[in-house]
């Protein structure tokens, strides 16, 4: 697979539950951090230094290598004014960009509609997981969804039908609380059927895939291997979506959070090693985000829902470095104990949409926002 004339590919990794920003990118030179994290604070001498003030959690060594090569951007303080700490509502806002109302179109669905005007490719967007994220939903857009590419290809016709029925039911259950009933539900049911049609097209991808990279045994590693399979199959997919769960660390954070980021760091490194081996990494950017960060002060064994968070972009076409500013930790600078966002998430989306996917961001993000230029524009 050569790199000439390749379309830009975006891989979105969603961290479900609210990732703890402070223990991911650690403000190692800030006494307020250690005052608020007396039990959970990462020792300063363990932090993987980025500069004199911040560093990465020690389990993130594989990602630190990306940063050192100039292939990873750290985007500080991402969020929006008025975040309400609700998992469902905050994630819905990330997906639809509708802060005031419940949206019915996803930001990536709208982007795919612009990329593939006539909906000719049912695998232009692929979700690796159950159901279909609202980020991929838009009128006229068919996004494929498959939970396990290898297993799906081996199912009997009866088992495949059972899997299809389960997926459609999950799809209906996922969106019923948000949109109720009526024409929109009918549209979403059709979108669910289209997702399954695309999944059928993906069944052949494993047959043409070979790699010497040994992925880990985690669910995330398997999902990223599936992404690599489809990408290498060259089916024209430009948007991949996958999720990693477990970040709602109200308790047992000392063991849970490092484990999660160990999985992310090793799996992402294996994924890009795989693409590099296939000469298929030059047109891929990965974006990692969570619905919100967590509160500054720990609760003893964990942390509670917060506001501002951190996002990452990884890939050869990423302008590595840090963007925006780390939110202040001084008590008087907090909003009810939460970090105040310093970068509107719609500006981050603007960069991805305009500089990478090459679509007009304004109608999708519904305005103009300061956009940190962490991706090299195509042709640049």
N, C-alpha and C positions, 0 to 999 in steps of 0.2 A: 504493500500500500504506500504510494508516494504522497508527498505533501503538496504537490503542485495543484493549484486550482481547487483546493478542498474547501468545502463550505464550513463556516464556523460552527462548532459544536459546543453546547453548554450542558454541563452536568451539575444539577442542583442537588445538594445534600442537605436535607432538613433535619435539624436536631430537635426532636420533640420533647417538650417538658419544661423548657426554659434553662438554657445552659448558663452556668455560673461564670460570667465574664471575668470576675476578679481572680478566680483560681485557674483561669485558662491563660489569659495574658496578665501576668502578675505585676502589680505596681511595687516592685521589690524595694524601691527606695523611699516609700511613703509610710511614715509611722502610723498614719490613720488606718492603713490596711491591717497592720498587725494588731492595732488596738481593737479593731472590729472582728478580727479573725484569730482570736486567742487559741482556739482549738484547731481550726481548719486551715489556718494560714500556711502557705507553702514557705518553708525556710529559705531565707535569702540566698544562702550558699548552694541551694539545690536548683534554683531557677536558671533556666537556659537564657542567658542574657541576650537581649536584642539591642539595648543601649544602656546608658547609666541608670535609667529610671524604670524600665520594664523588661520583662522576659517571659518566656513560655514555660508552662508547667513541665516539670522534668520528664514526664512520660511522652512528651511531644517531640522527642529528638528526631524522628523521621521527618516531621514537618519543619523543624528548624533547618534541616538540610535544604529544603526547598527555599526557605527564606534566605539562607546564606548564598544560594546560587542566583538570587534575584528573581525567583519564580513564584514567590508568594507575597500577596498583599494582606496586611492586617488593617481592617477598617474599624476605627474606634467609635464607641458611643452611638451605635446605630439604633434608631427607634423613631418615635414621633411624640409630639406634645399630647398629653392626655391619655397615655396608655393606662389601661384599667386592671392589669394583672390577671385577666381571664385568659386561660389557655385557648379556649374556643374562639373568643372574640379577637384576641391578638393575632392568632394564626390566620383567622379569616381575613383580617386586614392585610397581613402580609400577602395573602393569596390574591385578593381582589382589589386592593388599594382603596377600598371604600371605607373611610374612617367614620363617616357620619351615618351611613346606612349599611344594610346587608347587601353586598354586591352579588351579582349573578354571573359575572364574567371574570375569569382569571387572567392575571397579567401575562402569563406565558401563552395561554390560549389565544389572547388577542395578538401577541407577537407572532405566533405560528400562523394565524389568519393572514397576517401581512406577508409572511415569508412564502406561504403556500396558498395563494389567493383562491384557487379553485378546489382546494382540498383533495388534490390528486394523490397524495402519498399518505396512506393511513398510518404509517409509522414515522411520520415527520417528528412526532413527539411520543416518547415511550416512558411510561411509569413502571418501575420495577418494584412491585409490592402489591398490596391488596387494594381493591377499589381504584379510585382515580382522584388525585388531589384537585381541589378547586382551582388551583393555580393554572391547571391545564384546560379548564373548561371554558369554551366560548362557542357561540353559534357557528355552525359550519365547520368546526374543527374536530377531526377524528384523532384522538390520542390513544395509542395502544397501551394495554396494561397486562402485565404477566408477573406472577409472583415468583416463579422458579423456572427459568428457561429450560434447563436440562430435564427437570421432572415433567414439565408440561409436554415436551416433545415425546415422552415415553408413555403418556397416559393412553389407555384404550379409548375408543370412541364413547363408551358409556361413561367412563371416568372423566373424560373431557367435558361432556355435557353437564355432569354433576358439578365440576369445577366452574363452568360457565354460569350455571344457575346460582352457585354460591357467590360468585363475584358480582352478579347483577343485584343480588339481595343486599350484599354489603354496600354496593353503590347507592341503592335506594335508602338504606338505613343511614348512611353517612350524611346525606343532604336533606332528608326530610325535616329535621329540626330547624334548618336554616331557611328553607324556601316554601315549606308547606305543600299544598297540592295545586293542581291546575295545569295550565299549558307548560309552565316551566318544568314541572315534574315530567311531563311527557317528553319534552326536549332532552332532559337529563337521562331518561330511560333509553332514548335513541343513542345518546352519547355513550352510554354504557355498552350497548350492543356494538357500536362502532369500535369501542376499545377492545372488545373480544375479537372482532374481525381482524384488527391489526395484530393481536396476539397470535392468531393463527399464522400470519405471515412470518412471524419471528421464529416459528418452530424449526426452520431450517438453519438458523444462525449457528448453533453449536457444531454442525457437521463440518463447517469450513474453518473451524477455530483450532489452533494449536499454540501452546505456549509453554515455555520452560519455567515460568514464574509460579511458585507454589504459594497460593493465597492461604490465609488462615482459615480456621474452621468456623468463624463467626458468621452470623447472618449477614452483616454488612459486607464482609469479604465476598460472600457468595453473590450478593447483589451487584457489587462492583465488577466481579468477574462476568456477570451477565451483561452489564453495560459494555465491557470490553468486547465480548462476543458480538454483540449487535453492531457496535461501532466498526469493528474490523470487517464484518460482513458487508459493509458499504451499502446499506439499504436506504441511505438518504436521511437517516435520523439526525436531527440537529438539536433536539432538546431531550435530555434524559432527566428523570426525577426519581429520587429515592429518599427514604427516611431512616433515621436511626433513633430509637426510643430509649427512655430511661433517665432523662435529664431533670426530672422533677424531684430534686434531691432535698426534700424537707428533712430527711433523716438518713443516716448512714452515708453521708456524703464523702467522708474520708476514704472509704473504700470504693464507693460506686463511681464517683466522678473520675478518678484516675483510670479505672478500668474502662470506662466509656471512651476516654480520649486515647488510651492505648489502642483500642479497637479502631478508632478513626485513623489515627496516625499510621499504624501499620497497614491498614487496608488501603488507604489512599496512596501510600508509597508503593505498595504492590501493584495497584492499578496503573499508576504512571510508569512503573518499570515495565509492565506488560505492554502498554501502548508504545513505549520507547523501543522495545524489542521488535514490535510489529511495524515500526516506522510510522506510527499513527498518532503521535502525541502532539504534533505541532499545531493542530487546529482545534485543540480541546482546552477549554477553560472550565474549572470547577468552582462553584460558588457554594459556600457553607454558611448557614445562618440558623438562628433559633428564634422563637417567637418573642422572647424577652430575656433580659438578664435576671439576676437575683439580688435580693436586698444586700446592702453593704454589711450590716451586722448579722453575724451568724446566730442561729437559734440554740446552739449547744451541740447538736449532732448534725445539723444541716443548715440550709438557707431557704428563705421563702421567696415568693414571687416578687420580682422587681420590675425595672423599666429598661434603661439603656443596656444594650448588649454589644457583642463583637461579631464581625463577619470576616470571612476569609475568601480570597480568590487565589487559585493555584493554576499554574500552567506556563508553558513557554512564552505565551503572548501576554503574560501579566507583567506590569511594571511593578516589580517588587518594592517593598518598603512599608511604611506605616502612613495611614491617611486619617484625616480628621485629628481630633485631640482626645486624649484620655479624660473622661469626666472627672471633675474635682471630687475628692473624698471628704473635704471639710464638712462638718455637720451642717453649717449654715448654707452650704452649697447644694445639699441634698433636697429632694422633694419627697417629704414624708418617708425619709429613710432610703430612698432610691437614688441611683445615679441618674442625672439629667442627661438626656440625649444631646449629643453634639453633632450628629450627622443624621439628617432625615433619610429614612430608608428609600424614599422615592428618588432621591438623588443617586443612591447606589444603583437602583434599578435603571435609572437613566443612562448611566455609564454602560451597563450590560446591554441594554437595548440598542443604544446608538453606536457605541464603539465596537461592540462585538457582533450582535445579531443584525445590525445595520437596518433598524427600523426606527421610525419617528417615535420618540418616547412621550412627547407631550400629550397626545390623546389617550395614551395608556395610563400614564401616571397622573393625568389630569392637572397639568401645570408645569411650571419650570422650577427646578430645584437645583441647589448647588451640587454638582456632580464631581466626585473625586475621580480623576482620570487614571485608574489603576489597570486599564487594559490598553494594549497597543491597538490602535485602529487598524482594521483590515486595509491593506494597501500601504500602511505606514511603516 
